Amino acid sequence: MASDTKAASRPMGFWMALALVMGSMIGSGVFLLPASLAPLGWNSVFGWLITVAGALCVAAVFGKLSRILPKAGGPYAYSRAAFGDGAGFAIAWAYWISMWVGNAAIATGAVSYLSQLFPVLGEPGISAATTVAIVWTFTLINISGTKLAGQVQLVWTIIKIIPLIAVIGLAAYVLTQQGTAVVRPFATQDLSLSAISAATILTLWAMLGLETATVPADKVENAERTIGRATLLGTGGAGLVYILVCSAVVLMLPAALTAASPAPFALFVETFGGANAGTAIAAFGAISALGALNGWVMCQGELPAAMARDGMFPAFMGKAAPNGTPRNAHLFTTCLLTVVILMNSSRSLSAMFEFLIVLTTAIVLVMYFGCAAAAARLMMRGQIPATKGFTAIILFAMLYSLWTIYGAGWEALGWGIALLFAGLPTFWLMKISLARGSHSAP
């Protein structure tokens, strides 16, 4: 009986946690990013290599932290344990904002691919309405239960990986038949630090999500072991797929065509595999983005609920539905997400996507740096065993985060800083409320 209760309270096993990581990472990025990376050519390949290496270091940090502190909230719990309530709130606030702002970009990416199948969805008003309907659908799925949301994530992750493997196979077949002449020539004079840096910040968007298994830690079975394994394996697997697939699209198609395409992944398959295949890939692109959205919607509700239970957010955000899901947090956060979508409805799909990914990435990088610093602080306290190898990983994760924060540009950094400061009144109000509550308590 006790084991049944434990299984019900922690419905996410290793495969669901792995699907949450890979499914949240492999979303709209792999299907839309080649359009932004095409002008960068081989610089994008080096950007991918740096991004994956940095992401693996960050994943190793999260894996270690999840074993030491297997608590709900992930980054929030780690930074709070290392630096106190203020730092924990700042990191969580930035991360929470990045979730619902980023979800607007993911949903936009899904509608962009659906517009290839149904052109009417490309109209600004209709695309905005469709995007809003999609995010609310996934919110209702997550409110219905964590187990259901996990099952949806697992199935859709499997479905989305199939076309990616097919494209890798198609690229290998074309290279076998036509040789390397179809690949853009490599020239060292075309490489530049600024271009590689630009590629790094763009490609990092595709790697966001490596930490998602840490957020619902209280719902993961054997969290101390499961989260670390799922995080590292999911990050490595997604990174390998990204390098192979995106490099094939960027280097084997004309840059001008790829940059102008609203669906570069479909363009690749149409060029080398036929029009019907391209239509199918457009459908898979939508499925991939929607699968990622499901995982991120789960996290955008779980994080503020964990904060509310600690008194860092209004109490109503921590109230759960009878099935244990953070219903109020889901509803409130999706309302904010709806506002972001409607505010950006006047932008074109591609312009909105690029703005939101740069803004989201800049915010998340602050969180990555904060968690790496938290690991360093906990190591100094002796809570994490000090080894030369892990110390080097922490340093590389911190340097990588700082470098890519710089690469995000001043517009994104300005918005990110403004959003961080916007959280201060909430933090102060919560501290005052807690202080009054402690004084009035008998």
Secondary structure, 3 states (H helix, E strand, C coil): CHHHHHHHHCCECHHHHHHHHHHHHCCCHHHHHHHHHHHHCHHHHHHHHHHHHHHHHHHHHHHHHHHHCCCCCCHHHHHHHHHCHHHHHHHHHHHHHHHHHHHHHHHHHHHHHHHHHCHHHHCHHHHHHHHHHHHHHHHHHHHHCHHHHHHHHHHHHHHHHHHHHHHHHHHHHHHHHHHHHHCCCCCHHHCCHHHHHHHHHHHHHHHCCCCHHHCCHHHECCHHHHHHHHHHHHHHHHHHHHHHHHHHHHHHCCHHHHHHCCCHHHHHHHHHHCHHHHHHHHHHHHHHHHHHHHHHHHHHHHHHHHHHHCCCCCHHHHCCCCCCCCHHHHHHHHHHHHHHHHHCCCCCHHHHHHHHHHHHHHHHHHHHHHHHHHHHHHHHHCCCCCCHHHHHHHHHHHHHHHHHHHHCCHHHHHHHHHHHHHCHHHHHHHHHHHHHHHHHCC
